[in-house]
Amino acid sequence: MTETILITCATDGIGLETAKRLAADGHKVILQGRSQAKLDAALGAVPGSTGVLADFSKLDDVRAMADAVEGPIDVLINNAGVLKAPTTITESGLDIRLVVNTLAPAALTEALLPKLAPNARVLNLSSAAQAKVDIAAMGDGRTMADMEAYAQSKLAITMWSEEMAARHPGLVFIAINPGSLLATNMVREGFGIAGSDISVGATS
Ligand SMILES: NC(=O)c1ccc[n+]([C@@H]2O[C@H](COP(=O)([O-])OP(=O)(O)OC[C@H]3O[C@@H](n4cnc5c(N)ncnc54)[C@H](OP(=O)(O)O)[C@@H]3O)[C@@H](O)[C@H]2O)c1
């Protein structure tokens, strides 16, 4: 059965690899990117896909994206994730990991609820790296260690997934750890290592 699948941050890494596989399986894939150039490159690599632009460090962008996307959506893959960034505090004074990794997927999903198919699945990319959330530290403009902020944002999206599953019993919400130290920009830039194969079906 052909399904409509929206993947966030699908211009690189796990998101792009997943998009290629799902399109090859015959699904209608919608890619979100933050730069037109990388989105165009991803659209070229994923046959039949369509794209939408949004910077996930800006929640207004995310809400505008939700308005622009056409439903019904069968599967939403909240793949958005950042570990290191040139500027770690957003224009709204929040840690960028909290915004991109947790608040943006939550805002997007809430805004898309009316456009989700009745039995839609929402897959949220979490991580094995998880730490107790210090919401004050994430929200008061202080600079946090990259891994600490990342780990907190990932426990936060896992907790949010459980809450959404309880609130919306007709829908499926799952928090996923895709593997660890997979070969993506995040791992290359964050850990200075090549990482392990991310091609779908590879074991890590
Ligand atoms: N790699 C691993 O081993 C691993 C392990 C556990 C969990 N994860 C999770 O898996 C997900 C995918 O990670 P990945 O390793 O594939 O990362 P990646 O290769 O670094 O790709 C990250 C994607 O996020 C986009 N992005 C970054 N900041 C953004 C922003 N402000 N607005 C919109 N898009 C933005 C990037 O866009 P550009 O292409 O424009 O840069 C890129 O498409 C993340 O949630 C990550 O936390 C990864």
The ligand as a MOL file (V3000), in Angstrom:
LIG
                    3D

  0  0  0     0  0            999 V3000
M  V30 BEGIN CTAB
M  V30 COUNTS 48 52 0 0 0
M  V30 BEGIN ATOM
M  V30 1 N 23.8540 9.3890 13.7460 0
M  V30 2 C 23.6520 8.6870 14.8780 0
M  V30 3 O 24.4470 7.8270 15.2710 0
M  V30 4 C 22.3990 8.9470 15.6880 0
M  V30 5 C 22.2670 8.2300 16.8880 0
M  V30 6 C 21.1220 8.4300 17.6560 0
M  V30 7 C 20.1440 9.3180 17.2140 0
M  V30 8 N 20.3050 10.0140 16.0420 0 CHG=1
M  V30 9 C 19.2430 10.9360 15.6430 0
M  V30 10 O 18.8730 10.6950 14.3020 0
M  V30 11 C 18.3890 11.9020 13.7050 0
M  V30 12 C 19.1180 12.1540 12.4110 0
M  V30 13 O 20.4900 12.3890 12.7220 0
M  V30 14 P 21.6730 12.2500 11.6660 0
M  V30 15 O 22.7710 11.5820 12.3720 0
M  V30 16 O 21.1610 11.7080 10.3840 0 CHG=-1
M  V30 17 O 22.0780 13.7870 11.5140 0
M  V30 18 P 22.7440 14.6090 10.3070 0
M  V30 19 O 23.3080 13.7160 9.2680 0
M  V30 20 O 23.6380 15.5970 10.9830 0
M  V30 21 O 21.4850 15.3270 9.6450 0
M  V30 22 C 20.7850 16.2420 10.3740 0
M  V30 23 C 19.7010 16.8720 9.5120 0
M  V30 24 O 19.1230 17.8990 10.3230 0
M  V30 25 C 19.0810 19.0780 9.5580 0
M  V30 26 N 19.1000 20.2380 10.4270 0
M  V30 27 C 20.0440 20.5840 11.3260 0
M  V30 28 N 19.6940 21.7330 11.9120 0
M  V30 29 C 18.4970 22.1050 11.3880 0
M  V30 30 C 17.6240 23.2030 11.5590 0
M  V30 31 N 17.9040 24.1970 12.4020 0
M  V30 32 N 16.4770 23.2630 10.8340 0
M  V30 33 C 16.1930 22.2870 9.9530 0
M  V30 34 N 16.9920 21.2370 9.7260 0
M  V30 35 C 18.1230 21.1510 10.4320 0
M  V30 36 C 20.2690 19.0000 8.6360 0
M  V30 37 O 20.0750 19.9050 7.5830 0
M  V30 38 P 21.2660 20.3160 6.5790 0
M  V30 39 O 21.3450 19.1830 5.6050 0
M  V30 40 O 20.7750 21.5900 5.9840 0
M  V30 41 O 22.5080 20.4750 7.4050 0
M  V30 42 C 20.2220 17.5270 8.2430 0
M  V30 43 O 19.2850 17.3040 7.2010 0
M  V30 44 C 18.6110 13.0050 14.7540 0
M  V30 45 O 17.4100 13.2140 15.4650 0
M  V30 46 C 19.6620 12.3940 15.6690 0
M  V30 47 O 19.6050 12.9520 16.9550 0
M  V30 48 C 21.4250 9.8520 15.2760 0
M  V30 END ATOM
M  V30 BEGIN BOND
M  V30 1 1 1 2
M  V30 2 2 2 3
M  V30 3 1 2 4
M  V30 4 1 4 5
M  V30 5 2 4 48
M  V30 6 2 5 6
M  V30 7 1 6 7
M  V30 8 2 7 8
M  V30 9 1 8 9
M  V30 10 1 8 48
M  V30 11 1 9 10
M  V30 12 1 9 46
M  V30 13 1 10 11
M  V30 14 1 11 12
M  V30 15 1 11 44
M  V30 16 1 12 13
M  V30 17 1 13 14
M  V30 18 2 14 15
M  V30 19 1 14 16
M  V30 20 1 14 17
M  V30 21 1 17 18
M  V30 22 2 18 19
M  V30 23 1 18 20
M  V30 24 1 18 21
M  V30 25 1 21 22
M  V30 26 1 22 23
M  V30 27 1 23 24
M  V30 28 1 23 42
M  V30 29 1 24 25
M  V30 30 1 25 26
M  V30 31 1 25 36
M  V30 32 1 26 27
M  V30 33 1 26 35
M  V30 34 2 27 28
M  V30 35 1 28 29
M  V30 36 1 29 30
M  V30 37 2 29 35
M  V30 38 1 30 31
M  V30 39 2 30 32
M  V30 40 1 32 33
M  V30 41 2 33 34
M  V30 42 1 34 35
M  V30 43 1 36 37
M  V30 44 1 36 42
M  V30 45 1 37 38
M  V30 46 2 38 39
M  V30 47 1 38 40
M  V30 48 1 38 41
M  V30 49 1 42 43
M  V30 50 1 44 45
M  V30 51 1 44 46
M  V30 52 1 46 47
M  V30 END BOND
M  V30 END CTAB
M  END
